[in-house]
């Protein structure tokens, strides 16, 4: 009896394995997203990942520095990047890769970035920082080297029209930069960080951009990028993401939920998809 039962169980197991093999063979291919450590990249990447999985693709997300992502797209090792700031912030990268890459979709338009201070400080422009280095501990805290906002900040530091003697640009990480805000704002201490929208900092704290009177920082659009010819390899994935767009406030809500309520981007992405089910279905079925 036990031998018969064992034979039946083995037969069932073989059937399940075979079915699994058939399922995998029906995959439309593997899509690789490049993702930075920035929360502004994590949220849209997770939404796009789940949508493409629903459409039948296997999806991998690779955590990489931004310049590496662009180089990897050029060599078709990464298929999509959801967070390219153009035409200004990442102009240098685009100049290097514009013959190899394409803009697939516009995520959102006219988003600000620059140097950010708390509302309770009196300074309103970068010009106002002259002679105030001691007040701000002589630091402008930014994210990691290689990001466009860091390169532009270096231009600002070297602009002879701004008297920024005594200040130092301090590259760190997004987490370290947020820690500065958290620590300083408790006691209403002055600070300067680099900021951009979408970001949870603007829904969590009263902050303001310092006016850049020399116009180094300009409003960008944010694009989904891929390499030229992606539509020949993964037409359906390309068609889906070419329709992609999202509201800045929706991303900021996801970021704040992640930071304050420990709601993962996987969970909030799933909720976003269900809340926008008609739109997602249209993207997939068009």
C-alpha positions in Angstrom: 0.0 0.0 0.0 2.8 2.4 0.9 4.5 1.6 -2.4 1.4 2.5 -4.3 1.0 5.7 -2.3 4.6 6.6 -2.9 4.2 5.9 -6.7 1.1 8.2 -6.8 2.8 11.0 -5.0 5.8 10.7 -7.3 3.5 10.8 -10.3 1.8 14.0 -9.0 5.2 15.6 -8.3 6.4 14.9 -11.8 3.2 16.5 -13.2 3.7 19.6 -11.1 7.3 19.9 -12.2 6.2 19.5 -15.8 3.6 22.1 -15.4 6.1 24.5 -13.8 8.4 24.0 -16.7 5.6 24.8 -19.2 4.9 28.0 -17.2 8.5 29.2 -17.3 8.7 28.4 -21.0 5.8 30.8 -21.6 7.7 33.7 -20.1 8.0 36.6 -22.5 11.6 37.1 -21.5 13.6 38.7 -18.7 13.5 42.5 -18.2 16.3 44.1 -16.1 15.7 47.5 -14.4 18.6 49.6 -13.1 17.8 51.1 -9.8 19.7 53.7 -7.7 19.5 53.9 -3.9 17.2 57.0 -4.2 13.7 56.5 -3.0 12.5 58.5 -6.0 13.7 55.6 -8.2 12.6 52.8 -6.0 8.9 53.6 -6.0 8.3 53.8 -9.8 10.7 50.9 -10.5 8.6 48.6 -8.2 5.4 49.7 -9.9 6.8 49.1 -13.4 8.3 45.7 -12.2 4.9 44.4 -11.0 3.1 45.6 -14.1 5.6 43.8 -16.4 5.4 40.7 -14.3 1.6 40.8 -14.7 2.1 41.1 -18.4 4.1 37.9 -18.4 7.8 39.0 -18.1 10.4 37.8 -15.6 11.8 41.0 -14.0 15.1 41.6 -12.2 16.0 44.8 -10.4 19.7 45.6 -10.1 20.9 48.2 -7.5 23.6 50.2 -9.3 25.1 53.7 -9.3 23.5 56.0 -11.8 26.5 56.2 -14.3 26.8 52.4 -14.2 23.1 52.1 -15.1 23.5 54.3 -18.2 26.6 52.4 -19.3 24.8 49.1 -18.7 21.9 50.2 -20.8 24.3 51.1 -23.6 25.5 47.5 -23.6 21.9 46.1 -23.2 22.7 44.6 -19.8 20.0 46.8 -18.2 16.8 47.4 -20.1 15.1 50.3 -18.4 15.8 53.1 -16.0 12.8 54.9 -14.5 14.4 58.2 -13.1 16.4 60.2 -15.7 16.4 64.0 -15.1 16.6 65.9 -18.4 17.4 68.1 -20.1 19.4 69.9 -17.4 20.4 67.9 -14.4 21.9 64.9 -16.2 22.9 66.8 -19.4 26.5 65.5 -19.1 25.4 61.9 -19.0 22.9 62.4 -21.8 25.6 64.0 -24.0 27.7 60.9 -23.6 24.9 58.4 -24.2 22.3 60.2 -26.4 23.3 58.2 -29.5 22.8 54.9 -27.7 19.7 55.5 -25.5 16.1 56.7 -26.0 13.4 58.4 -23.9 10.6 55.9 -23.6 8.2 57.9 -21.6 7.8 61.0 -19.5 7.1 60.1 -15.8 6.3 63.7 -14.7 7.2 67.2 -15.8 8.6 70.5 -14.4 10.1 69.2 -11.1 12.3 71.4 -9.0 15.7 70.6 -7.5 18.4 72.6 -5.8 19.7 73.7 -2.4 17.1 73.3 0.4 16.9 74.9 3.8 14.2 74.8 6.6 11.5 77.4 6.4 12.6 78.9 9.8 15.8 80.3 8.4 15.7 83.8 6.9 17.8 83.1 3.9 15.8 83.0 0.6 18.5 82.9 -2.1 21.9 81.3 -2.5 23.3 84.9 -2.6 22.1 85.2 1.0 24.5 82.5 2.1 27.5 84.9 1.7 29.2 85.4 5.1 27.0 82.9 6.8 29.2 79.8 6.6 29.6 79.5 10.4 25.8 79.6 10.8 25.4 76.6 8.6 28.5 74.7 9.9 30.1 75.4 6.5 28.4 72.5 4.9 26.1 71.8 2.0 25.3 68.1 2.4 24.4 66.2 -0.8 24.1 62.6 -2.1 26.7 60.4 -3.7 29.2 61.4 -6.4 28.1 60.9 -10.0 24.6 62.3 -9.5 23.7 65.3 -11.6 22.6 67.3 -8.6 26.1 66.9 -7.2 27.8 68.1 -10.4 25.5 71.2 -10.6 26.2 71.9 -6.9 30.0 72.0 -7.7 29.2 74.5 -10.4 27.4 76.7 -7.9 30.3 76.4 -5.4 32.7 77.6 -8.1 30.5 80.4 -9.4 32.3 83.7 -8.8 28.9 85.5 -8.6 28.3 83.6 -5.4 30.6 84.4 -2.4 30.6 80.9 -0.8 33.9 81.1 0.9 33.9 78.9 4.0 31.5 76.4 2.6 32.2 72.8 1.6 30.1 70.5 -0.5 29.8 67.2 1.4 28.8 64.2 -0.7 27.3 61.4 1.4 24.1 59.4 0.8 20.4 60.1 0.7 20.1 58.3 4.1 22.9 60.4 5.6 21.4 63.6 4.2 18.0 62.8 5.7 19.7 62.1 9.0 21.0 65.7 8.9 17.5 67.0 8.5 16.1 64.8 11.3 18.8 65.9 13.7 18.8 69.6 12.9 15.1 70.2 12.6 14.4 69.0 16.2 16.2 72.0 17.6 15.4 74.4 14.7 19.1 74.5 13.7 20.1 75.8 10.3 21.2 73.4 7.6 21.7 73.2 3.8 21.1 70.0 1.8 20.5 69.3 -1.8 16.8 68.4 -2.5 14.5 67.4 -5.2 10.9 66.5 -5.8 9.5 63.9 -5.5 10.8 63.3 -2.1 9.2 62.5 1.3 11.1 65.3 2.9 8.7 67.8 1.5 5.6 66.1 2.8 7.3 65.5 6.2 8.9 68.9 6.9 8.5 72.6 6.1 11.3 73.2 3.7 12.1 75.6 0.9 14.4 75.8 -2.1 16.9 78.6 -2.1 16.5 80.7 -5.2 19.4 80.1 -7.6 19.7 83.6 -9.1 22.4 82.4 -11.5 20.1 79.7 -12.8 22.4 76.6 -12.4 19.4 74.6 -11.2 16.6 74.4 -13.7 13.3 72.5 -13.7 13.5 69.1 -15.4 11.3 66.5 -16.8 11.8 62.9 -15.5 12.0 60.2 -18.1 12.0 56.4 -18.5 15.1 55.5 -20.5 16.1 52.4 -22.5 18.6 51.6 -25.2 17.8 52.0 -28.9 16.2 48.9 -30.3 14.5 47.8 -27.1 11.2 47.7 -29.0 12.6 45.1 -31.4 13.5 42.7 -28.5 10.7 43.4 -26.0 7.9 45.1 -27.9 5.2 44.6 -25.4 7.3 45.8 -22.5 8.3 48.9 -24.5 4.6 49.6 -25.4 3.5 49.3 -21.8 6.2 51.6 -20.4 5.8 54.1 -23.3 2.5 54.9 -21.7 3.9 55.3 -18.2 3.2 58.4 -16.1 2.6 59.2 -12.4 1.9 62.2 -10.2 4.7 63.5 -8.0 2.5 63.6 -5.0 1.7 59.9 -5.4 5.3 59.0 -5.3 5.9 61.2 -2.2 3.0 59.5 -0.4 4.7 56.1 -1.1 8.1 57.4 0.1 6.6 58.8 3.3 4.6 55.5 4.0 7.9 53.6 3.6 9.8 55.8 6.0 7.2 56.4 8.7 5.0 53.4 8.5 7.5 50.8 7.3 5.2 50.0 4.3 7.4 48.4 1.7 7.6 49.8 -1.9 6.4 46.3 -3.0 3.2 46.7 -1.0 2.5 50.4 -1.9 3.2 49.6 -5.6 0.7 46.8 -5.5 -1.9 49.2 -3.9 -1.1 51.8 -6.6 -1.7 49.3 -9.3 -5.1 48.2 -7.9 -6.2 51.8 -7.3 -5.3 52.5 -11.0 -6.5 49.2 -12.3 -8.4 50.6 -15.4 -5.3 52.5 -16.5 -2.9 49.6 -15.9 -5.2 47.2 -17.8 -5.3 49.7 -20.7 -1.5 49.9 -20.7 -1.2 46.1 -20.8 -3.9 45.4 -23.3 -3.2 48.2 -25.8 
